[in-house]
């Protein structure tokens, strides 16, 4: 039957867009998101991304049945910061059919080309700090919070369609209750942050979480600014991020390092709410709400989402101090380990730090790219 790719129009088609992975990945390690959250996230009125970005959603159909989906989006804040004309694609889901992916990519590329984009990069939903990349290692493991999961044929189809590798994102497994795997020098480096540089670590306040995120943004926008794919957080982004973090806040794991005058480093480690979502099966009713209210009893693993240091303080040992605080919290709580990242494959210092703490790479996600048109001369 002929394949058709059309832009999503109306609530019925949006429901089909959201529902597709529930059918494709039933019985796999994939963990279904809360459907209500997906509708909110895709809403142009409710997602802060649309304060600085635009997007189009597409469905692929064969004989009336949905067989694939994709988005095309442009983050104007990203392009302004980098002086680029990139477009992104995301929310990629498809049956194992090379014709489906080729048609989806062509639809996204055409939409982006019409708007002057020179390159198409993805998948990412909608930005790199959301779910990003195609899983190429670690298929047997359940995804943690804000991690995608794909069967192996996704990588095969992407490369068959001519997409080129842009960057790999690494997830490191850490068991932070086992100090025997630490390099002996790490505690010594951590101690110098306090004794020599006057830096102390405290926990973020839930009641002042939005204000705490101003300090987070200061560190993030300085420490990550040279990273591939970086885009600075805006006020609207932080407002939305604060709401998200309230749902998973855990005082033990939201950390700030500061001296007498300023915030110098942050670590936001998030309890893996996917352990709860697995039981909720995408629904609040009939028992989904009960599982969520009891998430503290259900969650025993973590994802270190952000750990960064202001560039001028990277010599002080404060990163080591944050690592040691994680080991201290693991001794005092029931959460003993999880995953760190993603970390860019090119970030040698962070990847070496993970090795120093006894970590190992357990998942790898690949971000792809396609050249749409020749770059304009400077």
Buried (B, 14 or more C-beta within 10 A) or exposed (E): EEBEBEEBEEEEBBEBBBBBBBEBBEEBBBBBBBBEBBBEBBEEEEBBBBBBBBBBBBBBBBEEEBBBBBBBBBBEBBBEBBEBBBBBBBBBBBBBBEBBBBBBBEBBBEBBBEEEBBBBBBBBBBBBBBBBBBBBBBBEBBBBBBBBBBBEBBBBBBBEBEBEEBBBBBBBBBBBBBBEEBBEEBBEBBBBBBEEBEBEBEBBEEEEBBEBBBBBBBBBBBBBEEBBBBBBBBEBBBEBBBEEBEEBBBEBBBBBBBBEEEBBBBBBBBBBBBBBBBBBBBEBEEEBEEBBEEBEEBBBBBBBBBBBBBEEBBEBBBBBBBBBBBBEBBEEBEBBBBBBBBBBBEBEEBBEBBBBBBBEBBBBBBBBBBEBEEEEEE
